[in-house]
Each structure stands twice: as C-alpha cells, then as structure tokens.
C-alpha cells in the first residue's frame, strides 16, 4: 500500500497509540506484581461494573479467551492480591459474581489518573460534532478489530 494513503496513516497512528498504551499498562502491571492478563481482567471487570453487566468467572473467561482452569487460576491470583472479590449473587445464591476491590480501583486511579485527566482535557479542544466523530471512529475501529479475532 501507498504510505500516503490516509487510511494507512490512520493505521500507523492507531498502532503507535496502542503500543504506548500497552507500554503504560505493562509498567502498571510490573509495578504492582500483575501479569498482563491480570490487568486485562481488571479492565474487563471495571467495564462490566460501569455497564451494569454481571461479571461471573465464566463471563470473564469468555472475555479473555481463557478456559475454566485458567480463569480459576486468574481469579484466585487476583483475589489473593486483594484486587478482586468473589461475591454471591443476591438474586441467585448459586452464582458467584466478581467485583474489583476499591483498593485496586484506587491503585489504578493513582497510576492512570493523570493520563485520563490529560485525555479528557484534550477532548475539550474538539467541537461537539468532532467529539461525536471521534467516538464513532473509535467504535468502528474496535468493531473491526473484534471481527478479526478468531473464535474464543
């Protein structure tokens, strides 16, 4: 492909942002004794809480492409570190839900808070319609990336 193609330039920019965010995530994980999968699990659980999605171990394993044994080991590790709690579902006592501990949230906010603050501030430099276009663009890019993954 021609490097002057605007779409290819976007690909290069997305890749550069992805690498930088991945490096930041790796630094956070290393500082806090986490495996990269631990960090992805915490992000999934935080996103689930924000969207009011019940997060069971099976759901988490599906999000991460892990089998049952791998998911159990992951949850055990996160629980042992004090980052996650297993809680009985109040509607179905047979079901276990996963919750991120407040201390883990505070740890993430301490590390990622400045990044989030900078991004929120930078978005104020865009008009409302530009912000909507950015949101639509990022949703579309995510949908494309998700569609490229193989079945879990």
C-alpha angles and dihedrals in degrees: 000000000000112000089219091063105116092220091055091050088055089051090054092048092048090049091050092050091046092052092049093047090046090052090051091049090049091051091051091048093048094047091052101041094251132142115230088250089055089057092048089050092052090049091050091050093048091049090049091052091048091052094040091243113155105241112210123172089252092053091049092049089052092051091051099037093242128145121234095267092048091048092050091051091048094049091045090052094048091045091049090053090051094244099112137034129204108224129183113244108250090217097046113024090194091065124081120211126198122228129184111237117242090239090059090049090051091048090053093046091051092054102033098030095090091050092049091047091052093048093048090049092048091052089060087069090068127077119246091257091048089050090051090050090050090051092048091047093051092047090051092048090050092049090051092049093047091050090055094058118096122240114288 
